[in-house]
Amino acid sequence: MKVRVDSEICQGHTLCAMTAPNLFALSDEDGHAWAINEDVPAGQEDLAREAARSCPEQAIVITE
């Protein structure tokens, strides 16, 4: 599974980083999220999906 954050859509709500802090980090500049690693580590797929569901802007893109 791969995950990324669409930087054009992200508004910096921080929910993804709160849900999956090992998968997402926040920019010090503008607070927008980014994926720490595009490849989701084994066993963290459900966290990635939950973070995507929690995003009000639907800025998290998951490819299985």
C-alpha positions in Angstrom: 0.0 0.0 0.0 1.2 3.5 -0.8 0.0 6.8 0.7 0.5 10.4 -0.2 -1.0 13.8 0.7 -2.3 16.1 -2.1 -0.6 19.3 -1.1 -3.0 21.3 -3.2 -6.0 20.1 -1.2 -4.6 19.8 2.3 -5.7 22.5 4.7 -3.7 21.5 7.7 -6.4 20.2 9.9 -3.8 17.8 11.5 -6.2 14.9 11.9 -4.1 12.5 9.9 -1.0 13.2 12.0 -3.1 12.7 15.2 -4.5 9.4 13.9 -1.3 8.0 12.4 1.7 9.9 13.7 4.1 7.3 12.3 2.7 7.9 8.8 2.2 11.6 8.6 4.1 14.7 9.7 3.2 18.4 9.6 5.1 21.2 8.0 6.6 23.7 10.4 6.0 26.4 7.7 2.2 26.1 7.1 1.0 23.1 9.1 0.1 21.1 6.0 0.6 17.3 6.2 2.9 15.1 4.2 3.5 11.3 4.2 6.7 10.4 6.1 7.2 7.4 3.7 5.1 6.7 0.6 5.2 3.0 1.4 3.0 2.1 4.4 4.7 -0.3 6.7 3.2 -3.7 7.2 0.6 -3.7 10.0 -0.2 0.1 9.6 -2.6 -0.2 6.7 -5.7 0.3 8.8 -4.2 3.4 10.4 -3.5 4.8 6.9 -7.2 4.1 5.9 -8.5 5.7 9.1 -6.3 8.8 8.6 -7.7 9.1 5.0 -11.3 8.8 6.3 -10.6 11.4 9.0 -9.4 14.1 6.5 -12.2 16.7 6.0 -10.6 17.7 2.7 -10.1 14.1 1.4 -6.5 15.1 0.7 -5.0 11.7 1.5 -4.6 9.4 -1.5 -4.1 5.6 -0.9 -3.2 3.1 -3.6 -3.5 -0.5 -2.7 
